[in-house]
Amino acid sequence: MSAGKRIAVFSLNPLFPDFSPGGNQAQLKKIALHLGEQGHRLSILTTRREGAQAAFNWADNVEILPLLRFKQPFPEPYFTPLYNIANAMRAVGEALSRADVHYSHDGGLIFPYVYQSIPTVISLRSIIYPETLQSAFLFQGDAWILPSEHCRASYEAAVAQFAPAVGARMRTVHNGFDWDVLRYTPPDSIFRLIPPEVAARPLLLFPHRPEPHKGIGEVLQVARALVRQRGWRDLRVLVPLWMDAESEPANRAYYASLRRQIREADLQEVFVFHDWIPEALLAEYYSLGDVTLCIGSCVETFGNTPFESLGCGTPAIVSRVAAYRDLLPDEHIERVDYGDIEAAVHIADAILRERRRTPAATLAYLKANFSLEAMVQRYADIIVNAQKKPPLRYRVPLLDNKTRYHLAPWCAMSSSRGIYHDFRAEYRADAALMRLARAHPGGFPAADAEAGQLRAWLDEGFVVPLVPPGKA
């Protein structure tokens, strides 16, 4: 085997020795461990949290350096004194000067001139946070990894207007999972966090961060209907407490508001709050549940939760939002239109009554299409073999009567509610746009739309212009 490469990695989010606060950090760890096992040497520069400043190793060849002083906790990491940003750029630049290749996980490093002299791979794991969006529009890397076709199509629709060649540098790599770990696991150690008397009841799982668009309001409505209308008097909803639940004002406000809503709905006994679940207990946690709910409006670029839940035997219900619309075929996942509480209640009630578990065919599909081995190998191939390319050429697109438009990738037509817009979290019953979208799936000419309507659709993000692709 040839000598391994020196890889400098940037992670805007903090990293921990044995704890992953979210799916993005968990995926980075999987990728880094694989690269380290292949003999490559990784230096991962990350944001440090107070009281967690010492370097540590995830494994041989994988060193974590919490040197960067971006604002904590998330969001608004760049809301920090300018010298912290300058020091971070210098630290990253020094690490790149000693490296053969640069990998930026989830973007976040929004200054392309820092990495202009080294082969650079960027993966963007979000489509809503400002620093990630800036990384997209300022992209000057050599390869760009996206976790789903929906994410890729969305970024290409926006960024390729200004850099037509960017699409040729994009690669879609689905998240992968260790199905030997994420499988039904008889609950045991999990009872340290979830009392056995709670675990013995019908359980809805809500394993999400404290962000309203993750769907806690919708879950409260589903739980109320199941208890009041469907007779599930002993139902319990498990809600994990984020690690900054007490120390961060925004999180305190979130949980205070949630507890108030629970009291007003008279569901205090139904909702059970517990500590955040460590990675080692995730399989037991999911195995414990009866239904996992992912029915919010969050614009997920992939969304690990339903996959993890299904792997452990627990059916999941997801909203038809963003990547949840098409990552799994309909026969392997339960979907509802966002906001359709009645449909979610009906499905959850059926799963509970039938004591339904993940079918064998779904488990086989997950293993065949979302394996950890395939994911980390694909990432390794792209990162290790990255070659420096010429800078992308940016220009302002000229939109005229010859321009064709199509429904934006973040919009989808509902069978009964009109056009759903991921970022607006609303439906638009626009007969003219629906007619054009159905009649011209490959794009409609500007002349086919009334000028004022077209400007409004473009301004509000319902349509995007089609731009001819360019060379990488």
Salt bridges, closest charged atoms under 4 A:
GLU50 OE2 - ARG69 NH2 3.51
ASP100 OD1 - ARG6 NH2 2.98
ASP142 OD2 - LYS388 NZ 3.27
GLU211 OE2 - ARG209 NE 3.08
GLU211 OE1 - HIS213 NE2 3.21
ASP244 OD1 - ARG49 NH2 3.00
GLU300 OE2 - LYS214 NZ 2.80
ASP330 OD1 - ARG335 NH1 2.54
GLU334 OE2 - ARG356 NH1 2.90
ASP337 OD1 - ARG320 NH1 3.01
ASP340 OD2 - ARG417 NH2 3.69
ASP349 OD2 - ARG230 NH1 3.09
ASP349 OD1 - ARG353 NE 2.80
GLU354 OE1 - ARG356 NH2 2.96
ASP422 OD2 - HIS150 NE2 3.27
ASP422 OD1 - ARG325 NH1 2.87
GLU426 OE2 - ARG424 NE 2.98
GLU426 OE2 - ARG428 NH2 3.95
ASP448 OD2 - HIS440 NE2 3.35
GLU460 OE1 - ARG428 NH2 2.83
